[in-house]
Amino acid sequence: QKEVEQNSGPLSVPEGAIASLNCTYSDRGSQSFFWYRQYSGKSPELIMFIYSNGDKEDGRFTAQLNKASQYVSLLIRDSQPSDSATYLCAVDNTDKLIFGTGTRLQVFP
Amino acid sequence: SQTIHQWPATLVQPVGSPLSLECTVEGTSNPNLYWYRQAAGRGLQLLFYSVGIGQISSEVPQNLSASRPQDRQFILSSKKLLLSDSGFYLCAWSVAKLNTGELFFGEGSRLTVL
């Protein structure tokens, strides 16, 4: 069973701080990695995807991928209360995505 | 533009009753289609996916089934619901060859089995 693991949290950070979210995966053959944000009671929405080792930046978000160590991370700079949500890591497996259980982020004023 | 519709949004069903959740996608052809379930406080569990009409792959053995009678229609069914079937059911679509794209989710169907 291919797995994606995340710390469930909650991760609490003050407004303006950097939030760091981590994810590990078991399938070395995975090529594509995704971060989704899910507000309570809502559907997940894509924040970022990354295919290559290294960093990928998009506004306040940076995704980091290390295939040798099989981990993906998401950094959120200048965290805002509106960033409070559950962040789901997803890894491709042929025609489907395997999701982690998510990390709940709380940003307090 | 592409849209995905999923219904019903909320339902409360007794144990042993049947279930039918429906999902349709507009604005695209030959999408990959998926049913996920999210139990309270848990992550997204892939239940079924389909890469074409009549092609269904099951990820988790259970009392649920899925069908794809048309290119952009995906149906999740059960003949007899269990308490453990309660959860938030999400339909999603993607373009073919998933690793070049993302999943687009419907609004979800919240099922409570009593």
Chai-1 contact restraints between the chains, C-beta under 6 A:
chainA,res_idxA,chainB,res_idxB,connection_type,confidence,min_distance_angstrom,max_distance_angstrom,comment,restraint_id
A,Q31,B,N99,contact,1.0,0.0,6.0,A-B,restraint_1
A,S32,B,N99,contact,1.0,0.0,6.0,A-B,restraint_2
A,S43,B,F105,contact,1.0,0.0,6.0,A-B,restraint_3
A,S43,B,E107,contact,1.0,0.0,6.0,A-B,restraint_4
A,S43,B,G108,contact,1.0,0.0,6.0,A-B,restraint_5
A,P44,B,F105,contact,1.0,0.0,6.0,A-B,restraint_6
A,L46,B,E102,contact,1.0,0.0,6.0,A-B,restraint_7
A,D92,B,L98,contact,1.0,0.0,6.0,A-B,restraint_8
A,D92,B,N99,contact,1.0,0.0,6.0,A-B,restraint_9
A,D95,B,N32,contact,1.0,0.0,6.0,A-B,restraint_10
A,D95,B,V51,contact,1.0,0.0,6.0,A-B,restraint_11
A,D95,B,L98,contact,1.0,0.0,6.0,A-B,restraint_12
A,K96,B,L46,contact,1.0,0.0,6.0,A-B,restraint_13
A,K96,B,Y49,contact,1.0,0.0,6.0,A-B,restraint_14
A,L97,B,L103,contact,1.0,0.0,6.0,A-B,restraint_15
A,F99,B,G43,contact,1.0,0.0,6.0,A-B,restraint_16
A,F99,B,L44,contact,1.0,0.0,6.0,A-B,restraint_17
A,G100,B,G43,contact,1.0,0.0,6.0,A-B,restraint_18
A,T101,B,G43,contact,1.0,0.0,6.0,A-B,restraint_19
A,G102,B,G43,contact,1.0,0.0,6.0,A-B,restraint_20
